[in-house]
Amino acid sequence: MPLREACGVLGIASKSPVLNLMTVGLRALQHRGQESAGITIHDREHLTLKGMGLVTEVLNDFGDEFTKGLTGIGHVRYSTAGSSSMKNAQPMTVSSVSGELSIGHNGNIANQDALRQEKENAGWAFMSDTDSEIIVRMIANNLSKKHSIIKSIQLTMENLVGSYSIVLLHQDELYAFRDPLGIKPLCIGEISDGNVVASESPAIEIMGGRVIRDVEPGEIVTINDEKIISHIVSNSEDKAFCMFEYVYFARPDARIDGILTYSVRQRIGSELWEESPLEGDVVVPVPDSGIACALGFSEASNIPYREGLIKNRYLHRSFIQPVNEQRKATINEKLNPIKEIVEGKRVILVDDSIVRGNTSKRIVSRVREAGAKEVHIRVGCPPIISPCFLGIDMPSREEFVAPNRTTEEITKEIGADSIEYISIPGLIKCIGKEEKDLCLGCITEKYPLQIDGEKQRGQATLEEFQV
């Protein structure tokens, strides 16, 4: 599933030093970004350690000054806006008239080019090419006009079009805010000595904390070691939760807007059987994201479930590899079929989604080499036919296997005996939300917002979504 997600963010305010919990929380969010990692902790000043690589590689050599801070933010990144380089690693810190500001951002600002051009024409200088720097500098500029921090964030949000779940450290004060459509997840919890905000609920639970609720779309939240203060900015009823969080991106133990992703994926598997039944001998998940779907398919069909593909978990996710040849090589190392499970069998492979088709093509080939009599694919997401501009790195329609192809043509391209996708209505039913409350742009070519001179709400086609 060669998609690249944006990032994971974390913020903690506590009566006790936060360093150890910061690293624990970021490791729990590592699946959201494996390109760079970093933390900023306040101890009289903003202390930052960040670098290219995994959390365990980057956050392993702290000076004593990091061990005393009571407030901090953290970030894991995969680039969507901005190149893969150290200058774009986060958290990102700038100065303001009222002290230092550090930001961690998950999402993508669709009107970033226009904003950057406007600010550069006004004499602003940027040190990176990421949209996150645009956001934090706009907040700093609003502070220079004597606005409060909450007002400065609000004014900035009014000029942003796109997706963002953000943690912000202003001196020793922690803030979190989310775009008015709530495209990317963000939740709040409490720990023994304070409070925490994170992209996904497991990061809070693994710290020994308790999840309280999600940050509401359009909400700004002030977080300290004693309380959480809400500042509602947008009262719009329009919502557009990213459906891919439920299908693939989020951990299976994550609750997003109160919905457990594992349960969604099990329902998807059951729905796949209802929509596209077939005879088979064994249901095999494409690990790890296809496991819950395959279990649901097996339970609904009474076809035995077996883990016929063994994953090497010490490799990076294949979608992280920036070059296609690297992805293909990683796929060979990553998944190894068990001959005794698939040999002579009609194998049903269940995957969460197919984008380029490289992974699926290679897996089918490996399973056939292991002796499978037939290889059928069932997919827990409708065909990806359109790019995403709101936080998933899908830069070109030409990369997708599905556009302008029938399922028969895709089956031939991948080398399977058959392939069937879940329907869009079936997916919506399994998620348990109304269609109007989901972002489905990559499978419908209808986006939840558009840019046409000014920010607008409502559906837009790919042609209308001028970025």
Steps between C-alpha positions, in 0.01 A plus 500: 500500500750764379342812640678754713324665788592833645603489866423427862492767771519490878484753783532456877459741794584345836610566856779248438775502233355392166805369312443128553129521419576702187715221358245234600220692331695564181593134469127424514452739207799378298277340232381847399846613389842339484695771323588727790424537869541772758397655829502848647494531880470823697750564778546878512538477122392271220739204483474300179648169391402374155648312210441273204399147590289305748420612853743247647774620267450874553384536860772310682760752615355775714689757700413549866304814415228288334430300815333779698243647260134467596346589164590374154387411151614226268474407134559214257499590133458382150518783251192607309574873476871568489790279408654221705777687677615607843385858444141376485517274805275602788430641752581833339579801721478873428523811716213736573451818700361292786756220492584187307247301300551135402263306277422141407261458207313206346326577174543708189413864427352504152542877451859503626650621171276806491570575866876463456501726196293762682730498803820504293366798305450668837866441588477182705790254482451126550761250614320189370262405221237343726151636557549460876741794507242716323249422776731572794631824345146621438421440866816685603409791274154523656660507846709797386173688441422465872244225457473229765635157416147362458401787271826460307426134440141578404602766247751260350243223471270735310761521224582130474334266252577134547557247774680560827521351844757706686680513834653836588738592780495872590767549764389238755134498389356214294228546239334268249267578213333324211366611162127581476424182305690274742678321217791371709457339846596659832397393850546612860572293809614518857801339665586470868666842528353691211334500160594391151396547138589256223416404144368162616354364822747208548781748560309621807404153619854364469615779734254368757261784427128522435351637180247775568377601156598616153593858429195627316530624142581872510582492872799658675596338829724632778664218695685523830580257779168562676233567240396518137336819378296493178472791259250415225581693183286330237140400562454369146313173470715403201738213577738302282685230694763327286362155419854364458563540871238231558608283208876508541692782664397486863603218730234228528466578872435870436162659564431784259196710579389221730528224238746212546693452175541125559121459504467702180751275328326183618171633364674580171610136471147376564362747248753383239363148532140620476576705188742261327470141625714225346617149566840462657709283730678756717475870584841663535548860618759733354662600831461702702226731377301222333474278810173629646338510153606141435360387834168662418499336157583158649231524767235602247597234243600213733816461291799431731725793590874439493800730521653380178724804454762568766617856537850614585415768756853634512465667164349843435153504349535470122302818436773696682755419230529807274609309186288239325789254460568522874134426574507190281817369663354563845183307411710190422670518838191599688249222428579129471229242421470177699494226239318250719205737540454608136628206293223347290242739651256752364640796692297814576735788580334782693666843496391837630555683169685501171656814356786450258457124487874425537460335840198295398664385178810379682301330778286312247816386324658381827186310602484328162868408528413337833255271321159666525248358253304826479560848641203732551518850648236678705565866581362693798498837324338604172738572209729799552441719195594853602783679682471629855592858585413476867779303663569181301791501257340385174669736258387362165187336363724313257646301791168332582408162361122555502411811291350418160537124561233240559539247782580241231783717370633559853481125567713436192746778591554358848501138388215379722210271414251762615486829685205672663484824698254599769239743369490862611159457671634184667805683633290787634270253676797323660650825630168592656489864395290687249657558160486876550725467807783322318773610262478259207681708239751234396224249414225735376694797356275719716690701759355652819631848424628698210721795423366747247637840590359475851449216743175320435312217664322220321590239243750574224614294205867436427494773235341747739746417777771733377802466725 
